[in-house]
Amino acid sequence: MRPGRIARAGNVKDEHHHTCLKLLRQAEGPLLVPSPVMGEVGYLLESRVGPQAEVTFLKSFGGNGFHVAELEDEDLPRMAELVERYIDLPLGLVDAAVIAIAERLGLGEVATVDQRHFRAACTRR
């Protein structure tokens, strides 16, 4: 899951708040949060909503909530390939990590509002 969905669900002022919150409430858990996304989510929540939103996010891990999906060494060459392929976009490390982890785990869906990057970046399927 991309940081935008998580942070937007926690920010009632965001235009995508209700859509993201609905997705998070209806999704059958657990939901995977790639480890590189954690820093972005923390920054977005703290800067736009406040530190209590970070606490709430962190407490939502475990059970049917969020779970961290760690990067593995085998993901790095794929990430480099993606970042290089979409260098003019630019895709960026975090988005490339999301795609690489999703591909490795055989996941067909990524929750994001970042249509620009994820529509452009085709996976290897």
C-alpha positions as CSV (number, residue, x, y, z in Angstrom):
1,M,0.0,0.0,0.0
2,R,1.3,3.4,-0.9
3,P,1.7,6.1,1.7
4,G,-0.8,8.4,0.1
5,R,-3.7,6.1,0.9
6,I,-2.8,5.7,4.5
7,A,-1.9,9.4,5.1
8,R,-5.0,10.6,3.2
9,A,-7.3,8.4,5.3
10,G,-5.9,10.0,8.4
11,N,-6.3,13.6,7.1
12,V,-10.0,14.7,7.1
13,K,-9.0,17.8,5.1
14,D,-7.7,15.7,2.2
15,E,-9.8,15.5,-0.9
16,H,-9.4,11.7,-1.1
17,H,-10.0,11.2,2.7
18,H,-13.4,9.5,2.4
19,T,-12.4,7.2,-0.5
20,C,-9.2,6.1,1.3
21,L,-10.9,5.6,4.6
22,K,-13.6,3.5,2.9
23,L,-11.0,1.3,1.2
24,L,-9.1,0.8,4.5
25,R,-12.4,-0.1,6.3
26,Q,-13.6,-2.5,3.6
27,A,-10.3,-4.2,2.8
28,E,-10.0,-7.7,4.2
29,G,-6.8,-7.7,6.2
30,P,-4.0,-7.9,6.7
31,L,-2.8,-5.0,4.5
32,L,0.9,-4.9,3.6
33,V,2.8,-1.7,4.0
34,P,6.2,-1.9,2.3
35,S,9.0,-0.9,4.7
36,P,10.2,2.0,2.5
37,V,6.6,3.4,2.8
38,M,6.8,3.7,6.6
39,G,9.0,6.8,6.5
40,E,6.8,8.6,4.0
41,V,3.6,7.8,6.0
42,G,5.2,9.0,9.2
43,Y,6.3,12.3,7.6
44,L,2.9,12.9,5.9
45,L,0.9,12.1,9.0
46,E,3.1,14.1,11.4
47,S,3.4,17.2,9.1
48,R,-0.3,17.3,7.9
49,V,-2.2,15.8,10.8
50,G,0.1,15.7,13.8
51,P,2.1,13.2,15.9
52,Q,-1.0,11.5,17.4
53,A,-1.9,10.4,13.8
54,E,1.5,8.6,13.7
55,V,0.7,6.9,17.0
56,T,-2.6,5.7,15.7
57,F,-1.0,4.4,12.5
58,L,1.7,2.5,14.4
59,K,-0.9,1.0,16.7
60,S,-2.9,-0.3,13.7
61,F,-0.3,-3.0,12.9
62,G,-0.9,-6.6,13.7
63,G,-3.9,-8.9,13.6
64,N,-6.1,-8.0,10.6
65,G,-4.5,-4.5,10.4
66,F,-1.3,-3.5,8.7
67,H,1.8,-5.7,8.4
68,V,5.2,-4.5,7.2
69,A,6.4,-6.1,4.0
70,E,10.2,-6.0,4.1
71,L,12.5,-5.4,1.1
72,E,14.7,-8.3,0.2
73,D,18.0,-8.3,-1.7
74,E,16.3,-9.7,-4.8
75,D,14.0,-6.6,-4.9
76,L,16.9,-4.2,-5.4
77,P,17.8,-5.1,-9.0
78,R,14.1,-4.8,-10.0
79,M,13.8,-1.5,-8.3
80,A,16.9,-0.2,-10.1
81,E,15.4,-1.4,-13.4
82,L,12.1,0.4,-12.7
83,V,13.7,3.6,-11.6
84,E,15.9,3.6,-14.6
85,R,13.1,2.7,-17.0
86,Y,10.9,5.5,-15.7
87,I,13.7,8.0,-15.0
88,D,11.8,10.8,-16.8
89,L,8.7,10.3,-14.8
90,P,10.5,10.0,-12.2
91,L,9.2,6.8,-10.6
92,G,11.4,7.0,-7.5
93,L,12.7,4.5,-4.9
94,V,9.5,4.1,-2.8
95,D,7.2,3.5,-5.7
96,A,9.7,1.1,-7.2
97,A,9.9,-0.8,-3.9
98,V,6.1,-1.1,-3.8
99,I,6.0,-2.5,-7.3
100,A,9.0,-4.9,-6.7
101,I,7.5,-6.2,-3.4
102,A,4.1,-6.7,-5.0
103,E,5.6,-8.6,-7.9
104,R,7.7,-10.8,-5.7
105,L,4.6,-11.7,-3.5
106,G,2.4,-12.2,-6.6
107,L,0.0,-9.4,-5.5
108,G,-2.2,-8.0,-8.2
109,E,-3.5,-4.9,-6.4
110,V,-1.8,-1.8,-5.0
111,A,-3.9,0.7,-3.1
112,T,-2.8,4.2,-4.3
113,V,-4.1,7.5,-5.4
114,D,-0.8,8.0,-7.4
115,Q,-2.4,7.1,-10.8
116,R,0.3,8.9,-12.7
117,H,3.2,6.7,-11.5
118,F,1.4,3.4,-11.2
119,R,-0.4,3.5,-14.5
120,A,2.9,4.3,-16.2
121,A,4.9,1.6,-14.5
122,C,3.8,-1.7,-15.9
123,T,4.7,-4.8,-14.0
124,R,6.4,-7.9,-15.5
125,R,3.2,-10.0,-15.6
